[in-house]
Amino acid sequence: MNKNDIQLLYRYNAWANARILNAAAKVTHDQFTAPATFPHGGLHSTLTHVLSAEWIWRRRWEGISPPAVLKPEEFRTLEALCDRWQAEERNLITFIESVPEEKLQSYFDYRTTKGQPMRNILWQVMLHVVNHGTQHRSEAAALLTDCGHSPGDIDLIVFLREQK
């Protein structure tokens, strides 16, 4: 995987996140915070999980291993979550734009939130983050659809067609 591929995937990731967040802006606060049976709970918790994953992995790529994930309690409203997400997206894009092509093929070391040392190839984990977001955006899309606010198609091919 090369830098152009990674940049494309992260443009898609931002587009898909925006579709979910725009649909989420239409739900009530009670719908936003309602529990659900998805692995990370309802919409609030699921979206926080996606943001947290993007944040924690970027920090690891930068050589910092945060000891904990972001928690839904840190974002009492969707607006607070979106504000943090916009800042994170800028940081993520800055990292992606500045990472040298050869570094994508390199191993990087980090620690899990439990302190366990790990080592992975950068491009593989960068791909993982987008794929991980796809899973949880799909869960959020199902929750939003149940609330009457489907985000519409969030497939990569839809993004690619819109880019032409």
C-alpha positions as CSV (number, residue, x, y, z in Angstrom):
1,M,0.0,0.0,0.0
2,N,1.4,3.4,-0.9
3,K,0.8,6.9,0.4
4,N,-1.7,7.8,-2.3
5,D,-3.8,4.7,-1.4
6,I,-3.7,5.7,2.3
7,Q,-4.6,9.3,1.5
8,L,-7.6,8.1,-0.5
9,L,-8.8,5.8,2.2
10,Y,-8.6,8.6,4.8
11,R,-10.5,10.9,2.5
12,Y,-13.2,8.2,2.3
13,N,-13.0,7.8,6.1
14,A,-13.6,11.5,6.7
15,W,-16.5,11.5,4.1
16,A,-18.2,8.5,5.8
17,N,-17.7,9.9,9.2
18,A,-19.3,13.2,8.0
19,R,-22.3,11.3,6.6
20,I,-22.9,9.6,10.0
21,L,-22.4,12.7,12.0
22,N,-24.7,14.8,9.8
23,A,-27.4,12.2,10.2
24,A,-26.7,12.0,14.0
25,A,-27.3,15.8,14.2
26,K,-31.0,15.1,13.4
27,V,-31.7,12.8,16.3
28,T,-32.9,13.9,19.7
29,H,-30.6,14.0,22.7
30,D,-32.5,11.0,24.1
31,Q,-32.0,9.1,20.9
32,F,-28.3,10.0,20.9
33,T,-27.7,8.8,24.4
34,A,-30.1,5.8,24.4
35,P,-28.6,2.4,25.2
36,A,-28.5,-0.3,22.5
37,T,-27.3,-3.9,22.2
38,F,-24.4,-3.2,19.8
39,P,-20.9,-4.1,21.1
40,H,-20.2,-0.5,22.2
41,G,-23.8,0.4,23.1
42,G,-25.9,3.1,21.6
43,L,-25.1,5.9,19.2
44,H,-23.2,8.1,21.7
45,S,-21.0,5.3,22.8
46,T,-20.4,3.8,19.3
47,L,-19.4,7.2,17.9
48,T,-17.1,7.9,20.8
49,H,-15.5,4.5,20.2
50,V,-14.8,5.3,16.5
51,L,-13.3,8.7,17.5
52,S,-11.3,7.2,20.2
53,A,-9.8,4.6,17.9
54,E,-8.8,7.2,15.4
55,W,-7.2,9.3,18.1
56,I,-5.4,6.5,20.0
57,W,-3.9,5.0,16.8
58,R,-2.7,8.4,15.5
59,R,-1.0,9.0,18.9
60,R,0.6,5.6,18.7
61,W,1.9,6.3,15.2
62,E,3.4,9.5,16.6
63,G,5.2,7.5,19.3
64,I,2.9,8.2,22.2
65,S,0.8,5.3,23.7
66,P,-2.1,6.7,25.6
67,P,-3.0,4.6,28.7
68,A,-6.8,4.9,28.2
69,V,-9.4,5.4,25.5
70,L,-11.7,8.3,25.2
71,K,-15.0,7.9,27.1
72,P,-18.5,8.9,26.2
73,E,-18.7,10.9,29.5
74,E,-16.1,13.3,28.0
75,F,-18.6,14.3,25.4
76,R,-22.0,15.2,26.9
77,T,-23.5,16.3,23.6
78,L,-23.1,15.4,20.0
79,E,-21.8,19.0,19.4
80,A,-19.0,18.3,21.9
81,L,-18.2,15.0,20.2
82,C,-18.2,16.7,16.7
83,D,-15.9,19.5,17.9
84,R,-13.3,17.0,19.1
85,W,-13.7,14.9,16.0
86,Q,-13.1,17.9,13.7
87,A,-9.9,18.6,15.6
88,E,-8.8,14.9,15.5
89,E,-9.5,14.8,11.8
90,R,-7.2,17.8,11.2
91,N,-4.5,16.1,13.2
92,L,-5.0,12.8,11.4
93,I,-4.8,14.4,8.0
94,T,-1.7,16.3,9.0
95,F,-0.1,13.1,10.0
96,I,-1.1,11.3,6.8
97,E,0.1,14.1,4.6
98,S,3.5,14.3,6.4
99,V,4.3,10.6,6.8
100,P,7.1,9.6,4.4
101,E,6.2,6.9,1.9
102,E,9.0,4.6,3.2
103,K,7.7,4.8,6.8
104,L,4.4,3.2,5.7
105,Q,6.4,0.0,5.2
106,S,8.1,0.2,8.6
107,Y,7.3,-1.4,11.9
108,F,6.4,0.8,14.8
109,D,6.3,0.0,18.5
110,Y,3.6,1.0,20.9
111,R,1.8,-0.2,24.1
112,T,-1.8,-1.2,24.4
113,T,-4.0,0.6,27.0
114,K,-3.1,-2.4,29.3
115,G,0.6,-1.7,28.8
116,Q,1.4,-4.7,26.6
117,P,4.1,-3.9,24.1
118,M,3.2,-4.4,20.4
119,R,4.8,-4.0,17.0
120,N,3.0,-3.7,13.7
121,I,3.7,-2.4,10.2
122,L,2.3,1.2,9.8
123,W,0.3,0.8,6.6
124,Q,-1.4,-2.3,7.9
125,V,-2.6,-0.5,11.1
126,M,-3.6,2.5,9.1
127,L,-5.8,0.3,6.9
128,H,-7.2,-1.4,10.1
129,V,-8.3,2.0,11.5
130,V,-10.4,2.7,8.4
131,N,-11.8,-0.8,8.4
132,H,-12.6,-0.6,12.1
133,G,-14.4,2.6,11.5
134,T,-16.5,1.0,8.7
135,Q,-17.7,-1.7,11.1
136,H,-18.8,0.8,13.8
137,R,-20.2,3.4,11.3
138,S,-22.4,0.5,10.0
139,E,-23.7,0.0,13.6
140,A,-24.3,3.7,13.9
141,A,-26.1,3.8,10.6
142,A,-28.4,1.0,11.7
143,L,-29.2,3.0,14.9
144,L,-29.7,6.2,12.9
145,T,-32.0,4.3,10.5
146,D,-34.0,3.0,13.4
147,C,-34.4,6.6,14.5
148,G,-35.7,7.6,11.1
149,H,-32.5,9.3,10.0
150,S,-30.6,7.0,7.7
151,P,-27.2,8.4,6.6
152,G,-27.7,6.8,3.2
153,D,-25.0,4.7,1.5
154,I,-21.6,4.9,3.1
155,D,-19.8,2.5,0.8
156,L,-16.4,3.2,-0.6
157,I,-17.7,2.9,-4.1
158,V,-20.3,5.6,-3.5
159,F,-17.5,7.9,-2.3
160,L,-15.4,7.1,-5.3
161,R,-18.3,7.8,-7.7
162,E,-19.0,11.1,-6.0
163,Q,-15.3,12.1,-6.4
164,K,-15.5,11.9,-10.2
